[in-house]
Amino acid sequence: MDQHDVLTHFNEQQRAKMVDVSDKAETARVAVSVSQVQMQPETLERILAGTVKKGDVLAVAQVAGIMAAKRTSDLIPMCHPLALTGVDIRFWNNEKDTIFFEVTVKTTGKTGVEMEALTAAQVVGLTIYDMCKAMDKAMILGPTHLLKKSGGKSGDFTFPGTSPLQLNQN
């Protein structure tokens, strides 16, 4: 059986467990995820102009994403609580109808931060939707994916090929 075929989140009774990372070495860990929210052109214009009634959409989404990264283990049952050392969220747009964002999460620890980066990206998108839903209920969230990660026993990962979300980055 290939090491990737072993189910690590099950005990000998085939019941869910949180993986024991006690014996793993602490290493610098970084994960980067990307996502987007597509919307009506008028919605993007109002976000960029700062005229959305609920306030500064991107500032609120940025704080929500940071909070989500810090609370990932409260949402995803098998995630370990991690002491994050950094969370950064960058935004750009296509000057038409889509906001793109990239989330970078860092820690020094025994397990990676991929789930924190992905959770943060999802919450950024949900926050943008929440703040703008009164004027645009047809917004489309995603796709969301891991762009790259480094550190740990499994080594580095980079999204194969070119991410469609990177092509629009300013």
VMD Tcl script that builds the backbone (N, CA, C; Angstrom):
set m [mol new atoms 510]
animate dup $m
set s [atomselect $m all]
$s set {name element resname resid chain x y z} {
  {N N MET 1 A 0.853 -1.189 0.000}
  {CA C MET 1 A 0.000 0.000 0.000}
  {C C MET 1 A 0.890 1.241 0.000}
  {N N ASP 2 A 0.622 2.158 -0.892}
  {CA C ASP 2 A 1.336 3.430 -0.998}
  {C C ASP 2 A 1.077 4.262 0.257}
  {N N GLN 3 A 2.076 5.023 0.700}
  {CA C GLN 3 A 1.915 5.852 1.908}
  {C C GLN 3 A 0.764 6.838 1.767}
  {N N HIS 4 A 0.418 7.236 0.537}
  {CA C HIS 4 A -0.680 8.185 0.319}
  {C C HIS 4 A -2.040 7.500 0.420}
  {N N ASP 5 A -2.065 6.148 0.428}
  {CA C ASP 5 A -3.307 5.398 0.542}
  {C C ASP 5 A -3.694 5.131 1.992}
  {N N VAL 6 A -2.765 5.350 2.937}
  {CA C VAL 6 A -3.031 5.091 4.348}
  {C C VAL 6 A -3.959 6.180 4.884}
  {N N LEU 7 A -5.040 5.742 5.525}
  {CA C LEU 7 A -5.991 6.689 6.109}
  {C C LEU 7 A -5.518 7.058 7.509}
  {N N THR 8 A -4.997 8.248 7.653}
  {CA C THR 8 A -4.372 8.651 8.916}
  {C C THR 8 A -5.356 9.200 9.941}
  {N N HIS 9 A -6.576 9.501 9.544}
  {CA C HIS 9 A -7.546 10.096 10.453}
  {C C HIS 9 A -8.531 9.069 11.027}
  {N N PHE 10 A -8.117 7.783 11.001}
  {CA C PHE 10 A -8.952 6.726 11.583}
  {C C PHE 10 A -8.127 5.896 12.551}
  {N N ASN 11 A -8.740 5.500 13.667}
  {CA C ASN 11 A -8.054 4.646 14.626}
  {C C ASN 11 A -8.266 3.175 14.242}
  {N N GLU 12 A -7.787 2.259 15.085}
  {CA C GLU 12 A -7.888 0.830 14.770}
  {C C GLU 12 A -9.328 0.329 14.726}
  {N N GLN 13 A -10.267 1.087 15.288}
  {CA C GLN 13 A -11.692 0.732 15.216}
  {C C GLN 13 A -12.379 1.406 14.021}
  {N N GLN 14 A -11.572 2.036 13.173}
  {CA C GLN 14 A -12.079 2.762 12.002}
  {C C GLN 14 A -12.978 3.936 12.385}
  {N N ARG 15 A -12.649 4.563 13.512}
  {CA C ARG 15 A -13.354 5.767 13.970}
  {C C ARG 15 A -12.425 6.967 13.797}
  {N N ALA 16 A -13.027 8.102 13.600}
  {CA C ALA 16 A -12.248 9.324 13.354}
  {C C ALA 16 A -11.347 9.656 14.541}
  {N N LYS 17 A -10.162 10.164 14.210}
  {CA C LYS 17 A -9.233 10.639 15.238}
  {C C LYS 17 A -8.455 11.822 14.663}
  {N N MET 18 A -7.926 12.631 15.554}
  {CA C MET 18 A -7.016 13.687 15.132}
  {C C MET 18 A -5.620 13.067 15.102}
  {N N VAL 19 A -4.906 13.279 14.008}
  {CA C VAL 19 A -3.587 12.679 13.828}
  {C C VAL 19 A -2.638 13.157 14.922}
  {N N ASP 20 A -1.851 12.227 15.452}
  {CA C ASP 20 A -0.854 12.550 16.471}
  {C C ASP 20 A 0.399 13.091 15.782}
  {N N VAL 21 A 0.736 14.334 16.052}
  {CA C VAL 21 A 1.913 14.952 15.437}
  {C C VAL 21 A 3.050 15.123 16.446}
  {N N SER 22 A 2.953 14.438 17.571}
  {CA C SER 22 A 3.935 14.593 18.644}
  {C C SER 22 A 5.373 14.387 18.191}
  {N N ASP 23 A 5.596 13.419 17.323}
  {CA C ASP 23 A 6.954 13.078 16.915}
  {C C ASP 23 A 7.448 13.849 15.693}
  {N N LYS 24 A 6.611 14.705 15.136}
  {CA C LYS 24 A 7.021 15.455 13.953}
  {C C LYS 24 A 7.906 16.634 14.350}
  {N N ALA 25 A 8.815 16.983 13.467}
  {CA C ALA 25 A 9.705 18.117 13.724}
  {C C ALA 25 A 8.977 19.429 13.450}
  {N N GLU 26 A 9.310 20.445 14.226}
  {CA C GLU 26 A 8.779 21.781 13.954}
  {C C GLU 26 A 9.566 22.382 12.798}
  {N N THR 27 A 8.841 22.844 11.806}
  {CA C THR 27 A 9.474 23.494 10.654}
  {C C THR 27 A 8.670 24.727 10.289}
  {N N ALA 28 A 9.302 25.604 9.529}
  {CA C ALA 28 A 8.589 26.769 9.007}
  {C C ALA 28 A 7.589 26.267 7.972}
  {N N ARG 29 A 6.353 26.704 8.093}
  {CA C ARG 29 A 5.271 26.273 7.204}
  {C C ARG 29 A 4.615 27.499 6.585}
  {N N VAL 30 A 4.352 27.434 5.287}
  {CA C VAL 30 A 3.669 28.512 4.576}
  {C C VAL 30 A 2.669 27.875 3.624}
  {N N ALA 31 A 1.480 28.433 3.553}
  {CA C ALA 31 A 0.492 28.001 2.571}
  {C C ALA 31 A -0.142 29.240 1.950}
  {N N VAL 32 A -0.378 29.172 0.648}
  {CA C VAL 32 A -0.995 30.276 -0.092}
  {C C VAL 32 A -2.199 29.725 -0.838}
  {N N SER 33 A -3.347 30.348 -0.627}
  {CA C SER 33 A -4.551 29.967 -1.361}
  {C C SER 33 A -5.044 31.177 -2.156}
  {N N VAL 34 A -5.825 30.892 -3.193}
  {CA C VAL 34 A -6.402 31.950 -4.018}
  {C C VAL 34 A -7.877 31.671 -4.243}
  {N N SER 35 A -8.638 32.747 -4.437}
  {CA C SER 35 A -10.059 32.622 -4.740}
  {C C SER 35 A -10.536 33.893 -5.416}
  {N N GLN 36 A -11.841 33.951 -5.649}
  {CA C GLN 36 A -12.420 35.113 -6.314}
  {C C GLN 36 A -13.905 35.212 -6.016}
  {N N VAL 37 A -14.448 36.406 -6.246}
  {CA C VAL 37 A -15.887 36.625 -6.224}
  {C C VAL 37 A -16.230 37.398 -7.494}
  {N N GLN 38 A -17.104 36.798 -8.305}
  {CA C GLN 38 A -17.582 37.466 -9.522}
  {C C GLN 38 A -18.905 38.135 -9.194}
  {N N MET 39 A -19.111 39.336 -9.730}
  {CA C MET 39 A -20.274 40.138 -9.374}
  {C C MET 39 A -20.696 41.006 -10.547}
  {N N GLN 40 A -21.775 41.729 -10.365}
  {CA C GLN 40 A -22.202 42.701 -11.367}
  {C C GLN 40 A -21.167 43.834 -11.409}
  {N N PRO 41 A -20.906 44.418 -12.586}
  {CA C PRO 41 A -19.939 45.519 -12.673}
  {C C PRO 41 A -20.246 46.661 -11.697}
  {N N GLU 42 A -21.520 46.952 -11.488}
  {CA C GLU 42 A -21.899 48.041 -10.568}
  {C C GLU 42 A -21.494 47.726 -9.129}
  {N N THR 43 A -21.559 46.446 -8.775}
  {CA C THR 43 A -21.162 46.044 -7.416}
  {C C THR 43 A -19.676 46.284 -7.225}
  {N N LEU 44 A -18.864 45.880 -8.190}
  {CA C LEU 44 A -17.421 46.121 -8.102}
  {C C LEU 44 A -17.135 47.616 -8.030}
  {N N GLU 45 A -17.811 48.396 -8.847}
  {CA C GLU 45 A -17.611 49.855 -8.821}
  {C C GLU 45 A -17.889 50.423 -7.445}
  {N N ARG 46 A -18.973 49.991 -6.813}
  {CA C ARG 46 A -19.324 50.510 -5.479}
  {C C ARG 46 A -18.326 50.055 -4.416}
  {N N ILE 47 A -17.846 48.818 -4.521}
  {CA C ILE 47 A -16.833 48.354 -3.566}
  {C C ILE 47 A -15.583 49.218 -3.678}
  {N N LEU 48 A -15.121 49.439 -4.905}
  {CA C LEU 48 A -13.893 50.206 -5.124}
  {C C LEU 48 A -14.068 51.679 -4.756}
  {N N ALA 49 A -15.273 52.202 -4.931}
  {CA C ALA 49 A -15.550 53.601 -4.590}
  {C C ALA 49 A -15.820 53.785 -3.095}
  {N N GLY 50 A -16.009 52.681 -2.375}
  {CA C GLY 50 A -16.297 52.780 -0.943}
  {C C GLY 50 A -17.703 53.251 -0.640}
  {N N THR 51 A -18.658 52.945 -1.525}
  {CA C THR 51 A -20.033 53.423 -1.332}
  {C C THR 51 A -21.019 52.311 -0.968}
  {N N VAL 52 A -20.519 51.180 -0.503}
  {CA C VAL 52 A -21.396 50.114 -0.030}
  {C C VAL 52 A -21.886 50.507 1.357}
  {N N LYS 53 A -23.195 50.406 1.579}
  {CA C LYS 53 A -23.796 50.895 2.831}
  {C C LYS 53 A -23.217 50.256 4.091}
  {N N LYS 54 A -22.784 49.005 4.003}
  {CA C LYS 54 A -22.263 48.318 5.188}
  {C C LYS 54 A -20.840 48.724 5.531}
  {N N GLY 55 A -20.166 49.480 4.665}
  {CA C GLY 55 A -18.815 49.941 4.984}
  {C C GLY 55 A -17.777 49.485 3.984}
  {N N ASP 56 A -16.531 49.535 4.406}
  {CA C ASP 56 A -15.378 49.189 3.566}
  {C C ASP 56 A -15.319 47.673 3.405}
  {N N VAL 57 A -15.823 47.188 2.288}
  {CA C VAL 57 A -15.976 45.751 2.054}
  {C C VAL 57 A -14.647 45.010 2.161}
  {N N LEU 58 A -13.616 45.504 1.513}
  {CA C LEU 58 A -12.347 44.776 1.504}
  {C C LEU 58 A -11.657 44.810 2.863}
  {N N ALA 59 A -11.796 45.895 3.597}
  {CA C ALA 59 A -11.203 45.950 4.941}
  {C C ALA 59 A -11.883 44.946 5.868}
  {N N VAL 60 A -13.204 44.883 5.804}
  {CA C VAL 60 A -13.929 43.934 6.651}
  {C C VAL 60 A -13.614 42.499 6.230}
  {N N ALA 61 A -13.568 42.243 4.918}
  {CA C ALA 61 A -13.256 40.898 4.425}
  {C C ALA 61 A -11.847 40.480 4.839}
  {N N GLN 62 A -10.924 41.426 4.843}
  {CA C GLN 62 A -9.548 41.120 5.240}
  {C C GLN 62 A -9.497 40.701 6.711}
  {N N VAL 63 A -10.162 41.448 7.567}
  {CA C VAL 63 A -10.179 41.098 8.999}
  {C C VAL 63 A -10.892 39.767 9.206}
  {N N ALA 64 A -11.993 39.541 8.480}
  {CA C ALA 64 A -12.723 38.274 8.604}
  {C C ALA 64 A -11.841 37.096 8.186}
  {N N GLY 65 A -11.066 37.271 7.123}
  {CA C GLY 65 A -10.173 36.211 6.674}
  {C C GLY 65 A -9.102 35.893 7.699}
  {N N ILE 66 A -8.544 36.918 8.301}
  {CA C ILE 66 A -7.525 36.709 9.340}
  {C C ILE 66 A -8.138 35.970 10.532}
  {N N MET 67 A -9.317 36.412 10.942}
  {CA C MET 67 A -9.995 35.740 12.058}
  {C C MET 67 A -10.305 34.279 11.721}
  {N N ALA 68 A -10.723 34.023 10.485}
  {CA C ALA 68 A -11.045 32.661 10.072}
  {C C ALA 68 A -9.813 31.769 10.111}
  {N N ALA 69 A -8.684 32.280 9.639}
  {CA C ALA 69 A -7.448 31.485 9.682}
  {C C ALA 69 A -7.131 31.089 11.122}
  {N N LYS 70 A -7.308 32.018 12.048}
  {CA C LYS 70 A -7.001 31.754 13.450}
  {C C LYS 70 A -7.981 30.773 14.092}
  {N N ARG 71 A -9.192 30.657 13.529}
  {CA C ARG 71 A -10.231 29.814 14.130}
  {C C ARG 71 A -10.506 28.537 13.336}
  {N N THR 72 A -9.659 28.188 12.405}
  {CA C THR 72 A -9.906 27.036 11.547}
  {C C THR 72 A -10.147 25.759 12.339}
  {N N SER 73 A -9.391 25.529 13.383}
  {CA C SER 73 A -9.567 24.291 14.156}
  {C C SER 73 A -10.914 24.247 14.864}
  {N N ASP 74 A -11.582 25.384 15.022}
  {CA C ASP 74 A -12.933 25.394 15.600}
  {C C ASP 74 A -13.978 24.972 14.573}
  {N N LEU 75 A -13.627 25.028 13.297}
  {CA C LEU 75 A -14.578 24.731 12.225}
  {C C LEU 75 A -14.361 23.371 11.576}
  {N N ILE 76 A -13.108 22.972 11.415}
  {CA C ILE 76 A -12.758 21.729 10.738}
  {C C ILE 76 A -12.340 20.731 11.821}
  {N N PRO 77 A -13.128 19.686 12.048}
  {CA C PRO 77 A -12.954 18.829 13.224}
  {C C PRO 77 A -11.565 18.245 13.438}
  {N N MET 78 A -10.850 17.835 12.407}
  {CA C MET 78 A -9.570 17.163 12.607}
  {C C MET 78 A -8.364 18.092 12.510}
  {N N CYS 79 A -8.587 19.379 12.367}
  {CA C CYS 79 A -7.474 20.336 12.309}
  {C C CYS 79 A -6.919 20.595 13.700}
  {N N HIS 80 A -5.606 20.697 13.769}
  {CA C HIS 80 A -4.947 21.025 15.029}
  {C C HIS 80 A -5.023 22.539 15.261}
  {N N PRO 81 A -5.217 22.961 16.505}
  {CA C PRO 81 A -5.102 24.399 16.789}
  {C C PRO 81 A -3.644 24.814 16.594}
  {N N LEU 82 A -3.427 25.872 15.846}
  {CA C LEU 82 A -2.063 26.295 15.528}
  {C C LEU 82 A -1.806 27.714 15.991}
  {N N ALA 83 A -0.575 27.955 16.388}
  {CA C ALA 83 A -0.132 29.318 16.705}
  {C C ALA 83 A 0.393 29.918 15.399}
  {N N LEU 84 A -0.448 30.680 14.736}
  {CA C LEU 84 A -0.042 31.278 13.467}
  {C C LEU 84 A 0.930 32.418 13.710}
  {N N THR 85 A 1.906 32.543 12.841}
  {CA C THR 85 A 2.878 33.624 12.967}
  {C C THR 85 A 2.617 34.737 11.967}
  {N N GLY 86 A 1.719 34.495 11.001}
  {CA C GLY 86 A 1.393 35.537 10.048}
  {C C GLY 86 A 0.234 35.145 9.155}
  {N N VAL 87 A -0.615 36.118 8.840}
  {CA C VAL 87 A -1.692 35.956 7.864}
  {C C VAL 87 A -1.734 37.237 7.055}
  {N N ASP 88 A -1.662 37.114 5.730}
  {CA C ASP 88 A -1.717 38.279 4.853}
  {C C ASP 88 A -2.711 37.998 3.734}
  {N N ILE 89 A -3.504 38.990 3.395}
  {CA C ILE 89 A -4.506 38.854 2.344}
  {C C ILE 89 A -4.340 40.014 1.379}
  {N N ARG 90 A -4.185 39.684 0.103}
  {CA C ARG 90 A -4.027 40.693 -0.945}
  {C C ARG 90 A -5.203 40.600 -1.904}
  {N N PHE 91 A -5.672 41.757 -2.382}
  {CA C PHE 91 A -6.794 41.835 -3.308}
  {C C PHE 91 A -6.350 42.469 -4.613}
  {N N TRP 92 A -6.980 42.078 -5.695}
  {CA C TRP 92 A -6.866 42.769 -6.975}
  {C C TRP 92 A -8.156 42.497 -7.732}
  {N N ASN 93 A -8.369 43.178 -8.840}
  {CA C ASN 93 A -9.602 42.982 -9.594}
  {C C ASN 93 A -9.307 43.073 -11.083}
  {N N ASN 94 A -10.282 42.668 -11.871}
  {CA C ASN 94 A -10.099 42.692 -13.322}
  {C C ASN 94 A -10.672 43.953 -13.967}
  {N N GLU 95 A -11.010 44.936 -13.133}
  {CA C GLU 95 A -11.566 46.220 -13.584}
  {C C GLU 95 A -12.860 46.031 -14.372}
  {N N LYS 96 A -13.518 44.903 -14.124}
  {CA C LYS 96 A -14.767 44.620 -14.820}
  {C C LYS 96 A -15.825 44.125 -13.832}
  {N N ASP 97 A -15.613 42.872 -13.328}
  {CA C ASP 97 A -16.669 42.267 -12.518}
  {C C ASP 97 A -16.184 41.256 -11.481}
  {N N THR 98 A -14.873 41.193 -11.222}
  {CA C THR 98 A -14.367 40.154 -10.327}
  {C C THR 98 A -13.291 40.696 -9.401}
  {N N ILE 99 A -13.406 40.332 -8.129}
  {CA C ILE 99 A -12.355 40.588 -7.142}
  {C C ILE 99 A -11.646 39.264 -6.903}
  {N N PHE 100 A -10.332 39.290 -7.002}
  {CA C PHE 100 A -9.485 38.133 -6.731}
  {C C PHE 100 A -8.767 38.384 -5.418}
  {N N PHE 101 A -8.427 37.308 -4.714}
  {CA C PHE 101 A -7.662 37.480 -3.479}
  {C C PHE 101 A -6.763 36.286 -3.240}
  {N N GLU 102 A -5.657 36.583 -2.558}
  {CA C GLU 102 A -4.641 35.597 -2.221}
  {C C GLU 102 A -4.409 35.665 -0.725}
  {N N VAL 103 A -4.414 34.514 -0.076}
  {CA C VAL 103 A -4.212 34.428 1.367}
  {C C VAL 103 A -2.914 33.680 1.632}
  {N N THR 104 A -2.021 34.272 2.413}
  {CA C THR 104 A -0.780 33.628 2.829}
  {C C THR 104 A -0.824 33.437 4.337}
  {N N VAL 105 A -0.608 32.202 4.770}
  {CA C VAL 105 A -0.611 31.887 6.205}
  {C C VAL 105 A 0.723 31.231 6.541}
  {N N LYS 106 A 1.289 31.644 7.689}
  {CA C LYS 106 A 2.590 31.121 8.128}
  {C C LYS 106 A 2.529 30.667 9.572}
  {N N THR 107 A 3.367 29.676 9.867}
  {CA C THR 107 A 3.588 29.234 11.234}
  {C C THR 107 A 4.920 28.493 11.291}
  {N N THR 108 A 5.401 28.265 12.479}
  {CA C THR 108 A 6.479 27.317 12.712}
  {C C THR 108 A 5.868 26.266 13.611}
  {N N GLY 109 A 5.746 25.046 13.083}
  {CA C GLY 109 A 5.057 24.036 13.864}
  {C C GLY 109 A 5.213 22.655 13.288}
  {N N LYS 110 A 4.384 21.731 13.812}
  {CA C LYS 110 A 4.470 20.316 13.467}
  {C C LYS 110 A 3.480 19.909 12.390}
  {N N THR 111 A 2.616 20.807 11.988}
  {CA C THR 111 A 1.638 20.505 10.942}
  {C C THR 111 A 1.409 21.752 10.100}
  {N N GLY 112 A 0.943 21.542 8.888}
  {CA C GLY 112 A 0.852 22.625 7.911}
  {C C GLY 112 A -0.340 23.545 8.093}
  {N N VAL 113 A -0.357 24.589 7.292}
  {CA C VAL 113 A -1.381 25.628 7.393}
  {C C VAL 113 A -2.248 25.732 6.131}
  {N N GLU 114 A -2.307 24.644 5.358}
  {CA C GLU 114 A -3.136 24.661 4.152}
  {C C GLU 114 A -4.598 24.925 4.480}
  {N N MET 115 A -5.114 24.251 5.489}
  {CA C MET 115 A -6.530 24.413 5.835}
  {C C MET 115 A -6.821 25.825 6.324}
  {N N GLU 116 A -5.865 26.426 7.016}
  {CA C GLU 116 A -6.059 27.803 7.478}
  {C C GLU 116 A -6.124 28.764 6.291}
  {N N ALA 117 A -5.257 28.566 5.306}
  {CA C ALA 117 A -5.262 29.425 4.123}
  {C C ALA 117 A -6.543 29.249 3.318}
  {N N LEU 118 A -6.984 28.014 3.146}
  {CA C LEU 118 A -8.207 27.757 2.390}
  {C C LEU 118 A -9.447 28.254 3.125}
  {N N THR 119 A -9.502 28.053 4.434}
  {CA C THR 119 A -10.636 28.533 5.224}
  {C C THR 119 A -10.710 30.052 5.170}
  {N N ALA 120 A -9.571 30.700 5.325}
  {CA C ALA 120 A -9.549 32.162 5.264}
  {C C ALA 120 A -10.061 32.653 3.917}
  {N N ALA 121 A -9.637 32.023 2.823}
  {CA C ALA 121 A -10.086 32.445 1.493}
  {C C ALA 121 A -11.599 32.302 1.357}
  {N N GLN 122 A -12.135 31.214 1.858}
  {CA C GLN 122 A -13.581 31.021 1.776}
  {C C GLN 122 A -14.330 32.088 2.568}
  {N N VAL 123 A -13.833 32.414 3.743}
  {CA C VAL 123 A -14.503 33.411 4.583}
  {C C VAL 123 A -14.358 34.809 3.986}
  {N N VAL 124 A -13.247 35.109 3.342}
  {CA C VAL 124 A -13.121 36.391 2.634}
  {C C VAL 124 A -14.238 36.499 1.601}
  {N N GLY 125 A -14.414 35.456 0.790}
  {CA C GLY 125 A -15.468 35.471 -0.224}
  {C C GLY 125 A -16.853 35.587 0.375}
  {N N LEU 126 A -17.112 34.838 1.434}
  {CA C LEU 126 A -18.416 34.916 2.097}
  {C C LEU 126 A -18.676 36.296 2.678}
  {N N THR 127 A -17.644 36.929 3.196}
  {CA C THR 127 A -17.805 38.273 3.767}
  {C C THR 127 A -18.116 39.285 2.681}
  {N N ILE 128 A -17.432 39.199 1.553}
  {CA C ILE 128 A -17.746 40.089 0.433}
  {C C ILE 128 A -19.200 39.881 0.018}
  {N N TYR 129 A -19.613 38.621 -0.083}
  {CA C TYR 129 A -21.005 38.331 -0.434}
  {C C TYR 129 A -21.956 38.940 0.595}
  {N N ASP 130 A -21.697 38.710 1.861}
  {CA C ASP 130 A -22.575 39.215 2.919}
  {C C ASP 130 A -22.717 40.728 2.865}
  {N N MET 131 A -21.620 41.405 2.635}
  {CA C MET 131 A -21.658 42.868 2.653}
  {C C MET 131 A -22.326 43.461 1.409}
  {N N CYS 132 A -22.415 42.683 0.333}
  {CA C CYS 132 A -22.949 43.205 -0.931}
  {C C CYS 132 A -24.234 42.522 -1.381}
  {N N LYS 133 A -24.733 41.563 -0.621}
  {CA C LYS 133 A -25.877 40.777 -1.078}
  {C C LYS 133 A -27.148 41.599 -1.268}
  {N N ALA 134 A -27.279 42.703 -0.583}
  {CA C ALA 134 A -28.478 43.527 -0.749}
  {C C ALA 134 A -28.566 44.096 -2.168}
  {N N MET 135 A -27.428 44.313 -2.808}
  {CA C MET 135 A -27.451 44.875 -4.167}
  {C C MET 135 A -27.136 43.855 -5.244}
  {N N ASP 136 A -26.644 42.653 -4.857}
  {CA C ASP 136 A -26.229 41.673 -5.875}
  {C C ASP 136 A -26.252 40.268 -5.281}
  {N N LYS 137 A -27.400 39.617 -5.362}
  {CA C LYS 137 A -27.527 38.255 -4.824}
  {C C LYS 137 A -26.962 37.202 -5.770}
  {N N ALA 138 A -26.601 37.578 -6.991}
  {CA C ALA 138 A -26.129 36.619 -7.993}
  {C C ALA 138 A -24.605 36.495 -8.026}
  {N N MET 139 A -23.911 36.981 -6.999}
  {CA C MET 139 A -22.451 36.857 -6.968}
  {C C MET 139 A -22.060 35.379 -6.972}
  {N N ILE 140 A -20.922 35.078 -7.589}
  {CA C ILE 140 A -20.410 33.712 -7.657}
  {C C ILE 140 A -19.085 33.666 -6.910}
  {N N LEU 141 A -18.995 32.772 -5.927}
  {CA C LEU 141 A -17.779 32.609 -5.134}
  {C C LEU 141 A -16.957 31.457 -5.688}
  {N N GLY 142 A -15.645 31.666 -5.784}
  {CA C GLY 142 A -14.735 30.615 -6.200}
  {C C GLY 142 A -14.495 30.627 -7.692}
  {N N PRO 143 A -13.659 29.748 -8.163}
  {CA C PRO 143 A -13.085 28.621 -7.430}
  {C C PRO 143 A -12.040 29.074 -6.408}
  {N N THR 144 A -11.803 28.211 -5.445}
  {CA C THR 144 A -10.785 28.414 -4.415}
  {C C THR 144 A -9.846 27.217 -4.477}
  {N N HIS 145 A -8.547 27.488 -4.402}
  {CA C HIS 145 A -7.618 26.362 -4.367}
  {C C HIS 145 A -6.308 26.759 -3.701}
  {N N LEU 146 A -5.562 25.714 -3.303}
  {CA C LEU 146 A -4.224 25.902 -2.752}
  {C C LEU 146 A -3.295 26.227 -3.904}
  {N N LEU 147 A -2.587 27.320 -3.806}
  {CA C LEU 147 A -1.647 27.735 -4.848}
  {C C LEU 147 A -0.273 27.122 -4.600}
  {N N LYS 148 A 0.158 27.162 -3.328}
  {CA C LYS 148 A 1.444 26.554 -2.986}
  {C C LYS 148 A 1.539 26.377 -1.484}
  {N N LYS 149 A 2.440 25.487 -1.095}
  {CA C LYS 149 A 2.734 25.300 0.322}
  {C C LYS 149 A 4.175 24.851 0.446}
  {N N SER 150 A 4.776 25.166 1.584}
  {CA C SER 150 A 6.148 24.734 1.838}
  {C C SER 150 A 6.273 24.315 3.289}
  {N N GLY 151 A 7.284 23.484 3.524}
  {CA C GLY 151 A 7.558 23.006 4.872}
  {C C GLY 151 A 6.934 21.659 5.137}
  {N N GLY 152 A 7.495 20.989 6.117}
  {CA C GLY 152 A 6.933 19.722 6.540}
  {C C GLY 152 A 7.488 18.526 5.802}
  {N N LYS 153 A 7.077 17.350 6.278}
  {CA C LYS 153 A 7.569 16.075 5.773}
  {C C LYS 153 A 7.193 15.856 4.306}
  {N N SER 154 A 6.015 16.302 3.903}
  {CA C SER 154 A 5.579 16.052 2.524}
  {C C SER 154 A 6.232 17.010 1.525}
  {N N GLY 155 A 6.954 17.990 2.023}
  {CA C GLY 155 A 7.687 18.894 1.127}
  {C C GLY 155 A 6.834 19.982 0.522}
  {N N ASP 156 A 7.354 20.543 -0.546}
  {CA C ASP 156 A 6.701 21.681 -1.187}
  {C C ASP 156 A 5.661 21.209 -2.200}
  {N N PHE 157 A 4.672 22.077 -2.421}
  {CA C PHE 157 A 3.638 21.842 -3.424}
  {C C PHE 157 A 3.397 23.150 -4.161}
  {N N THR 158 A 3.263 23.066 -5.458}
  {CA C THR 158 A 2.859 24.216 -6.273}
  {C C THR 158 A 1.742 23.747 -7.187}
  {N N PHE 159 A 0.690 24.532 -7.278}
  {CA C PHE 159 A -0.441 24.206 -8.134}
  {C C PHE 159 A 0.072 23.883 -9.531}
  {N N PRO 160 A -0.338 22.738 -10.096}
  {CA C PRO 160 A 0.184 22.357 -11.410}
  {C C PRO 160 A -0.275 23.320 -12.509}
  {N N GLY 161 A 0.647 23.684 -13.364}
  {CA C GLY 161 A 0.312 24.619 -14.439}
  {C C GLY 161 A 0.165 26.029 -13.897}
  {N N THR 162 A -0.579 26.821 -14.592}
  {CA C THR 162 A -0.834 28.193 -14.162}
  {C C THR 162 A -2.255 28.274 -13.633}
  {N N SER 163 A -2.404 28.798 -12.435}
  {CA C SER 163 A -3.732 28.976 -11.858}
  {C C SER 163 A -4.493 29.993 -12.683}
  {N N PRO 164 A -5.761 29.720 -12.999}
  {CA C PRO 164 A -6.547 30.708 -13.733}
  {C C PRO 164 A -6.714 32.009 -12.938}
  {N N LEU 165 A -6.575 31.930 -11.621}
  {CA C LEU 165 A -6.713 33.123 -10.797}
  {C C LEU 165 A -5.452 33.988 -10.856}
  {N N GLN 166 A -4.298 33.384 -11.074}
  {CA C GLN 166 A -3.057 34.152 -11.172}
  {C C GLN 166 A -2.996 34.961 -12.456}
  {N N LEU 167 A -3.644 34.494 -13.501}
  {CA C LEU 167 A -3.553 35.165 -14.800}
  {C C LEU 167 A -4.059 36.598 -14.733}
  {N N ASN 168 A -4.956 36.863 -13.785}
  {CA C ASN 168 A -5.563 38.192 -13.690}
  {C C ASN 168 A -4.918 39.074 -12.639}
  {N N GLN 169 A -3.845 38.621 -12.039}
  {CA C GLN 169 A -3.232 39.353 -10.940}
  {C C GLN 169 A -2.529 40.602 -11.428}
  {N N ASN 170 A -2.831 41.705 -10.731}
  {CA C ASN 170 A -2.162 42.985 -11.036}
  {C C ASN 170 A -0.893 43.113 -10.238}
}
mol reanalyze $m
mol bondsrecalc $m
mol representation Tube
mol addrep $m
